[in-house]
Amino acid sequence: MAIKISLFLISYRDLWNSFDIVIVVIFFFAILPLRIVTWAVSESVTNNRVLVFAGYLYGYNTMLLTIRASGSILETLKGVGIIQIALIHIMKDAFLVVFHFAAITLAFSSTIAKIFVAETSMVKGEITSKKP
């Protein structure tokens, strides 16, 4: 009994195994009961919020399964792990560059906007003061 519990805890520490547990729990405790309730209670599938919510969960679960499948495929190919790590670092660096570009653009555009507002208020003040 203790061996089974320790094996479960070891397998639970692995990220892919915990990912699998989340996928199975979402399906059996959220999607399947909602579908069964819809089949048992509802006569129409149009304007059915429970069925729409089950569809949202089904889409989320499909996304998790796709990530899981692509991760399994990448694990089986030799040398892909190094490329995957490098790709993640490149994506982080690209995000950092885009973030800095957005921050610089926001800083300069706000400065230009403030200068424009100040100059237009100055021009409007001169125009209104010249009218006697």
SEVEX-512499 format. One line per field, with one value per atom (N, C-alpha, C, CB): residue in three letters; atom name; x, y, z; chain. Coordinates in steps of 0.05 Angstrom, whole numbers. Atoms other than C-alpha are relative to their C-alpha. Glycine has a CB too. Example, Ala and Ser with C-alpha at 12.3 -4.5 7.8 and 13.67 -1.06 7.14 Angstrom:
2
type	ALA,ALA,ALA,ALA,SER,SER,SER,SER $
atom	N,CA,C,CB,N,CA,C,CB $
x	18,246,18,-20,-16,273,-15,9 $
y	-24,-90,24,1,-24,-21,22,9 $
z	0,156,0,25,-1,143,14,-29 $
mol	A,A,A,A,A,A,A,A $
END
This chain:
132
type	MET,MET,MET,MET,ALA,ALA,ALA,ALA,ILE,ILE,ILE,ILE,LYS,LYS,LYS,LYS,ILE,ILE,ILE,ILE,SER,SER,SER,SER,LEU,LEU,LEU,LEU,PHE,PHE,PHE,PHE,LEU,LEU,LEU,LEU,ILE,ILE,ILE,ILE,SER,SER,SER,SER,TYR,TYR,TYR,TYR,ARG,ARG,ARG,ARG,ASP,ASP,ASP,ASP,LEU,LEU,LEU,LEU,TRP,TRP,TRP,TRP,ASN,ASN,ASN,ASN,SER,SER,SER,SER,PHE,PHE,PHE,PHE,ASP,ASP,ASP,ASP,ILE,ILE,ILE,ILE,VAL,VAL,VAL,VAL,ILE,ILE,ILE,ILE,VAL,VAL,VAL,VAL,VAL,VAL,VAL,VAL,ILE,ILE,ILE,ILE,PHE,PHE,PHE,PHE,PHE,PHE,PHE,PHE,PHE,PHE,PHE,PHE,ALA,ALA,ALA,ALA,ILE,ILE,ILE,ILE,LEU,LEU,LEU,LEU,PRO,PRO,PRO,PRO,LEU,LEU,LEU,LEU,ARG,ARG,ARG,ARG,ILE,ILE,ILE,ILE,VAL,VAL,VAL,VAL,THR,THR,THR,THR,TRP,TRP,TRP,TRP,ALA,ALA,ALA,ALA,VAL,VAL,VAL,VAL,SER,SER,SER,SER,GLU,GLU,GLU,GLU,SER,SER,SER,SER,VAL,VAL,VAL,VAL,THR,THR,THR,THR,ASN,ASN,ASN,ASN,ASN,ASN,ASN,ASN,ARG,ARG,ARG,ARG,VAL,VAL,VAL,VAL,LEU,LEU,LEU,LEU,VAL,VAL,VAL,VAL,PHE,PHE,PHE,PHE,ALA,ALA,ALA,ALA,GLY,GLY,GLY,GLY,TYR,TYR,TYR,TYR,LEU,LEU,LEU,LEU,TYR,TYR,TYR,TYR,GLY,GLY,GLY,GLY,TYR,TYR,TYR,TYR,ASN,ASN,ASN,ASN,THR,THR,THR,THR,MET,MET,MET,MET,LEU,LEU,LEU,LEU,LEU,LEU,LEU,LEU,THR,THR,THR,THR,ILE,ILE,ILE,ILE,ARG,ARG,ARG,ARG,ALA,ALA,ALA,ALA,SER,SER,SER,SER,GLY,GLY,GLY,GLY,SER,SER,SER,SER,ILE,ILE,ILE,ILE,LEU,LEU,LEU,LEU,GLU,GLU,GLU,GLU,THR,THR,THR,THR,LEU,LEU,LEU,LEU,LYS,LYS,LYS,LYS,GLY,GLY,GLY,GLY,VAL,VAL,VAL,VAL,GLY,GLY,GLY,GLY,ILE,ILE,ILE,ILE,ILE,ILE,ILE,ILE,GLN,GLN,GLN,GLN,ILE,ILE,ILE,ILE,ALA,ALA,ALA,ALA,LEU,LEU,LEU,LEU,ILE,ILE,ILE,ILE,HIS,HIS,HIS,HIS,ILE,ILE,ILE,ILE,MET,MET,MET,MET,LYS,LYS,LYS,LYS,ASP,ASP,ASP,ASP,ALA,ALA,ALA,ALA,PHE,PHE,PHE,PHE,LEU,LEU,LEU,LEU,VAL,VAL,VAL,VAL,VAL,VAL,VAL,VAL,PHE,PHE,PHE,PHE,HIS,HIS,HIS,HIS,PHE,PHE,PHE,PHE,ALA,ALA,ALA,ALA,ALA,ALA,ALA,ALA,ILE,ILE,ILE,ILE,THR,THR,THR,THR,LEU,LEU,LEU,LEU,ALA,ALA,ALA,ALA,PHE,PHE,PHE,PHE,SER,SER,SER,SER,SER,SER,SER,SER,THR,THR,THR,THR,ILE,ILE,ILE,ILE,ALA,ALA,ALA,ALA,LYS,LYS,LYS,LYS,ILE,ILE,ILE,ILE,PHE,PHE,PHE,PHE,VAL,VAL,VAL,VAL,ALA,ALA,ALA,ALA,GLU,GLU,GLU,GLU,THR,THR,THR,THR,SER,SER,SER,SER,MET,MET,MET,MET,VAL,VAL,VAL,VAL,LYS,LYS,LYS,LYS,GLY,GLY,GLY,GLY,GLU,GLU,GLU,GLU,ILE,ILE,ILE,ILE,THR,THR,THR,THR,SER,SER,SER,SER,LYS,LYS,LYS,LYS,LYS,LYS,LYS,LYS,PRO,PRO,PRO,PRO $
atom	N,CA,C,CB,N,CA,C,CB,N,CA,C,CB,N,CA,C,CB,N,CA,C,CB,N,CA,C,CB,N,CA,C,CB,N,CA,C,CB,N,CA,C,CB,N,CA,C,CB,N,CA,C,CB,N,CA,C,CB,N,CA,C,CB,N,CA,C,CB,N,CA,C,CB,N,CA,C,CB,N,CA,C,CB,N,CA,C,CB,N,CA,C,CB,N,CA,C,CB,N,CA,C,CB,N,CA,C,CB,N,CA,C,CB,N,CA,C,CB,N,CA,C,CB,N,CA,C,CB,N,CA,C,CB,N,CA,C,CB,N,CA,C,CB,N,CA,C,CB,N,CA,C,CB,N,CA,C,CB,N,CA,C,CB,N,CA,C,CB,N,CA,C,CB,N,CA,C,CB,N,CA,C,CB,N,CA,C,CB,N,CA,C,CB,N,CA,C,CB,N,CA,C,CB,N,CA,C,CB,N,CA,C,CB,N,CA,C,CB,N,CA,C,CB,N,CA,C,CB,N,CA,C,CB,N,CA,C,CB,N,CA,C,CB,N,CA,C,CB,N,CA,C,CB,N,CA,C,CB,N,CA,C,CB,N,CA,C,CB,N,CA,C,CB,N,CA,C,CB,N,CA,C,CB,N,CA,C,CB,N,CA,C,CB,N,CA,C,CB,N,CA,C,CB,N,CA,C,CB,N,CA,C,CB,N,CA,C,CB,N,CA,C,CB,N,CA,C,CB,N,CA,C,CB,N,CA,C,CB,N,CA,C,CB,N,CA,C,CB,N,CA,C,CB,N,CA,C,CB,N,CA,C,CB,N,CA,C,CB,N,CA,C,CB,N,CA,C,CB,N,CA,C,CB,N,CA,C,CB,N,CA,C,CB,N,CA,C,CB,N,CA,C,CB,N,CA,C,CB,N,CA,C,CB,N,CA,C,CB,N,CA,C,CB,N,CA,C,CB,N,CA,C,CB,N,CA,C,CB,N,CA,C,CB,N,CA,C,CB,N,CA,C,CB,N,CA,C,CB,N,CA,C,CB,N,CA,C,CB,N,CA,C,CB,N,CA,C,CB,N,CA,C,CB,N,CA,C,CB,N,CA,C,CB,N,CA,C,CB,N,CA,C,CB,N,CA,C,CB,N,CA,C,CB,N,CA,C,CB,N,CA,C,CB,N,CA,C,CB,N,CA,C,CB,N,CA,C,CB,N,CA,C,CB,N,CA,C,CB,N,CA,C,CB,N,CA,C,CB,N,CA,C,CB,N,CA,C,CB,N,CA,C,CB,N,CA,C,CB,N,CA,C,CB,N,CA,C,CB,N,CA,C,CB,N,CA,C,CB,N,CA,C,CB,N,CA,C,CB,N,CA,C,CB,N,CA,C,CB,N,CA,C,CB,N,CA,C,CB,N,CA,C,CB,N,CA,C,CB,N,CA,C,CB,N,CA,C,CB,N,CA,C,CB,N,CA,C,CB $
x	16,0,17,-19,-18,56,15,19,-15,92,-18,9,19,30,-3,-27,3,22,25,-6,-25,96,3,24,-2,93,-19,-7,18,32,11,-27,-11,67,23,9,-22,129,-11,18,11,87,-15,-19,14,47,19,-16,-20,111,8,24,-7,123,-21,2,18,92,-20,15,18,64,-21,16,20,30,-21,14,20,-3,-17,14,15,-24,-21,19,19,-56,-23,14,20,-92,-20,13,17,-120,-19,16,17,-145,-22,18,19,-179,-21,14,18,-210,-20,15,18,-238,-21,16,19,-269,-20,15,19,-299,-17,15,15,-321,-12,18,13,-341,-14,21,12,-353,-21,21,18,-385,-26,14,26,-435,-17,6,16,-456,-13,18,12,-468,-23,21,21,-508,-24,11,22,-550,-15,10,13,-563,-16,21,14,-583,-25,18,23,-629,-22,10,20,-663,-10,12,8,-663,-11,25,11,-705,13,-30,-12,-671,29,-17,-28,-598,4,18,-3,-611,-6,-20,3,-605,4,-26,-5,-577,27,0,-25,-525,17,-7,-16,-504,16,-19,-13,-487,22,-20,-20,-449,24,-12,-22,-409,16,-11,-13,-394,18,-20,-16,-370,25,-16,-24,-323,20,-8,-18,-294,12,-15,-10,-288,22,-23,-21,-248,25,-10,-23,-203,14,-9,-11,-193,15,-22,-13,-176,26,-19,-25,-124,21,-5,-19,-92,10,-13,-9,-92,19,-25,-18,-59,28,-11,-26,-4,13,-4,-11,5,10,-22,-9,9,25,-23,-24,59,24,-5,-22,101,10,-9,-9,102,15,-24,-14,123,28,-16,-26,179,19,-4,-17,204,11,-16,-9,211,22,-23,-20,254,26,-9,-26,328,10,21,-11,360,-20,14,20,294,-1,-27,1,299,18,8,-18,359,-11,28,12,325,-24,-9,23,262,8,-17,-10,301,10,22,-10,335,-23,19,23,269,-15,-19,13,239,16,-3,-17,298,-3,30,3,291,-27,2,27,216,0,-21,-1,231,14,14,-14,282,-16,27,17,235,-22,-12,21,180,12,-12,-13,229,5,26,-4,247,-26,13,26,174,-11,-21,9,158,15,4,-16,215,-9,30,9,192,-27,-3,26,121,3,-19,-4,146,12,18,-12,190,-20,25,20,134,-21,-14,19,85,12,-8,-12,135,2,28,-3,150,-27,16,27,77,-14,-17,13,53,14,1,-14,107,-9,31,8,89,-29,2,28,15,-2,-17,1,28,11,16,-11,71,-21,26,21,16,-23,-11,22,-38,9,-9,-10,6,2,27,-3,21,-27,16,26,-51,-15,-17,12,-75,13,1,-13,-23,-9,31,10,-45,-29,2,28,-119,-1,-16,-1,-101,7,20,-8,-67,-22,25,22,-125,-23,-10,22,-177,8,-9,-8,-135,2,26,-2,-128,-27,14,27,-203,-8,-20,9,-224,-30,9 $
y	-24,0,25,0,-23,48,4,-2,-1,31,13,-28,-12,49,30,-14,-28,115,15,5,-13,133,1,-14,-1,114,21,-28,-21,158,28,-3,-27,217,6,1,-4,206,7,-24,-5,203,27,-23,-25,264,24,2,-21,305,6,-6,-4,296,18,-27,-19,354,-12,23,12,312,-17,-16,17,264,17,-18,-17,321,13,22,-10,350,-21,6,21,283,-2,-27,1,283,23,1,-23,352,-5,26,5,331,-20,-11,20,269,10,-25,-11,306,19,14,-18,360,-15,19,15,309,-15,-20,17,261,15,-21,-13,312,26,6,-25,372,-5,21,2,356,-22,-5,23,287,4,-25,-5,305,22,8,-20,368,-10,24,12,329,-19,-15,18,276,15,-19,-16,329,12,23,-11,361,-21,12,21,295,-8,-24,10,277,21,-8,-21,344,15,19,-18,385,-14,16,11,373,13,4,-14,425,8,26,-8,441,29,-17,-28,512,16,9,-17,567,-16,14,17,517,8,-30,-10,551,-22,20,22,486,-14,-21,12,456,18,-7,-19,519,-1,29,2,516,-26,2,25,443,1,-23,-4,463,16,14,-16,515,-18,23,18,463,-21,-15,19,414,12,-11,-14,465,4,27,-3,479,-27,10,26,404,-9,-21,6,396,15,7,-15,450,-13,29,14,414,-26,-5,25,348,5,-15,-7,382,6,23,-6,410,-25,20,25,342,-17,-16,17,306,12,-2,-12,356,-3,29,4,351,-29,7,28,275,-5,-19,4,278,13,13,-13,327,-15,29,16,282,-24,-8,25,222,6,-14,-6,258,8,22,-5,260,27,-22,-26,329,22,-1,-21,366,16,-12,-13,382,25,-19,-22,427,23,-8,-20,462,13,-13,-11,470,20,-23,-18,502,26,-13,-24,549,17,-8,-15,567,15,-20,-14,584,25,-19,-23,630,22,-8,-19,663,14,-14,-12,674,20,-22,-19,706,25,-13,-23,752,17,-8,-14,770,15,-19,-13,786,24,-19,-22,830,23,-9,-21,868,14,-11,-11,878,17,-22,-15,901,27,-16,-25,952,19,-6,-17,977,13,-17,-11,986,21,-22,-20,1023,25,-12,-23,1069,15,-7,-13,1082,15,-21,-13,1098,25,-19,-23,1145,23,-7,-21,1184,10,-9,-9,1185,17,-23,-17,1212,27,-15,-26,1265,17,-4,-16,1286,9,-18,-8,1287,23,-24,-22,1331,26,-7,-24,1379,11,-7,-9,1382,14,-24,-12,1397,27,-19,-26,1451,21,-4,-19,1483,9,-12,-8,1482,18,-25,-18,1513,27,-13,-26,1567,15,-4,-13,1581,10,-19,-9,1583,23,-24,-23,1631,25,-6,-23,1678,9,-6,-6,1675,14,-25,-11,1690,27,-20,-25,1746,22,-4,-20,1783,11,-11,-10,1790,20,-24,-20,1856,1,27 $
z	0,0,0,24,-1,18,-26,24,25,-46,-21,-9,20,-88,5,2,-6,-52,-8,30,8,-61,-30,14,29,-134,-12,-12,9,-143,5,15,-5,-110,-18,29,18,-153,-28,-1,26,-216,-1,-9,-1,-193,-2,26,1,-188,-29,16,29,-263,-12,-15,11,-300,-20,-13,20,-357,14,-20,-14,-308,14,20,-13,-270,-22,17,23,-338,-8,-24,7,-354,20,-2,-21,-287,-3,28,4,-301,-23,-5,24,-370,7,-23,-7,-342,19,11,-19,-284,-13,23,14,-329,-16,-19,16,-375,17,-17,-15,-323,20,13,-21,-271,-9,23,10,-315,-26,-3,27,-388,-1,-21,1,-382,16,9,-15,-326,-13,28,14,-363,-25,-7,23,-426,7,-17,-9,-388,9,22,-10,-354,-24,18,24,-422,-14,-19,14,-453,15,-4,-17,-394,3,27,-7,-381,-24,20,21,-444,-24,-8,25,-505,-25,-1,23,-549,6,-5,-3,-561,-6,-17,5,-583,25,-23,-23,-531,26,0,-24,-480,11,-7,-12,-435,12,22,-12,-401,-22,14,23,-469,-11,-22,9,-489,20,-1,-19,-424,-3,29,5,-437,-25,-2,24,-506,6,-21,-8,-475,14,18,-14,-428,-19,23,19,-485,-18,-18,15,-525,16,-10,-18,-465,3,27,-3,-456,-25,7,26,-530,-2,-23,0,-523,17,9,-17,-465,-12,28,13,-503,-23,-10,22,-563,11,-16,-12,-519,10,24,-10,-487,-23,15,22,-554,-13,-21,12,-583,18,-7,-19,-520,-1,28,2,-525,-25,1,26,-598,2,-23,-2,-582,19,11,-18,-525,-14,24,13,-571,-21,-14,20,-623,14,-19,-12,-606,-8,-8,6,-601,-1,-26,1,-601,26,-7,-26,-527,1,22,1,-538,-17,-10,18,-596,14,-27,-14,-554,21,12,-20,-497,-13,17,14,-546,-11,-23,11,-578,22,-13,-22,-510,8,24,-7,-495,-22,3,22,-564,3,-27,-3,-551,23,4,-23,-483,-8,24,9,-515,-20,-13,19,-572,15,-21,-16,-521,14,20,-14,-483,-19,13,20,-546,-7,-26,7,-565,24,-7,-24,-493,2,26,0,-495,-22,-2,22,-563,7,-25,-7,-537,22,10,-22,-474,-12,22,12,-515,-18,-17,17,-565,17,-18,-17,-509,13,22,-12,-476,-19,11,19,-539,-10,-24,10,-563,21,-8,-21,-496,2,27,0,-497,-23,-1,24,-568,3,-25,-4,-549,20,10,-20,-488,-12,25,13,-530,-19,-15,19,-583,15,-16,-15,-531,11,23,-11,-499,-22,13,22,-566,-11,-22,10,-590,20,-6,-19,-525,0,29,2,-533,-24,-1,24,-604,4,-24,-5,-583,18,11,-18,-527,-14,23,15,-575,-19,-16,18,-624,15,-15,-15,-571,13,22,-13,-539,-21,14,21,-606,-8,-25,7,-615,21,-1,-20,-582,3,-7 $
mol	A,A,A,A,A,A,A,A,A,A,A,A,A,A,A,A,A,A,A,A,A,A,A,A,A,A,A,A,A,A,A,A,A,A,A,A,A,A,A,A,A,A,A,A,A,A,A,A,A,A,A,A,A,A,A,A,A,A,A,A,A,A,A,A,A,A,A,A,A,A,A,A,A,A,A,A,A,A,A,A,A,A,A,A,A,A,A,A,A,A,A,A,A,A,A,A,A,A,A,A,A,A,A,A,A,A,A,A,A,A,A,A,A,A,A,A,A,A,A,A,A,A,A,A,A,A,A,A,A,A,A,A,A,A,A,A,A,A,A,A,A,A,A,A,A,A,A,A,A,A,A,A,A,A,A,A,A,A,A,A,A,A,A,A,A,A,A,A,A,A,A,A,A,A,A,A,A,A,A,A,A,A,A,A,A,A,A,A,A,A,A,A,A,A,A,A,A,A,A,A,A,A,A,A,A,A,A,A,A,A,A,A,A,A,A,A,A,A,A,A,A,A,A,A,A,A,A,A,A,A,A,A,A,A,A,A,A,A,A,A,A,A,A,A,A,A,A,A,A,A,A,A,A,A,A,A,A,A,A,A,A,A,A,A,A,A,A,A,A,A,A,A,A,A,A,A,A,A,A,A,A,A,A,A,A,A,A,A,A,A,A,A,A,A,A,A,A,A,A,A,A,A,A,A,A,A,A,A,A,A,A,A,A,A,A,A,A,A,A,A,A,A,A,A,A,A,A,A,A,A,A,A,A,A,A,A,A,A,A,A,A,A,A,A,A,A,A,A,A,A,A,A,A,A,A,A,A,A,A,A,A,A,A,A,A,A,A,A,A,A,A,A,A,A,A,A,A,A,A,A,A,A,A,A,A,A,A,A,A,A,A,A,A,A,A,A,A,A,A,A,A,A,A,A,A,A,A,A,A,A,A,A,A,A,A,A,A,A,A,A,A,A,A,A,A,A,A,A,A,A,A,A,A,A,A,A,A,A,A,A,A,A,A,A,A,A,A,A,A,A,A,A,A,A,A,A,A,A,A,A,A,A,A,A,A,A,A,A,A,A,A,A,A,A,A,A,A,A,A,A,A,A,A,A,A,A,A,A,A,A,A,A,A,A,A,A,A,A,A,A,A,A,A,A,A,A,A,A,A,A,A,A,A,A,A,A,A,A,A,A,A,A,A,A,A,A,A,A $
END
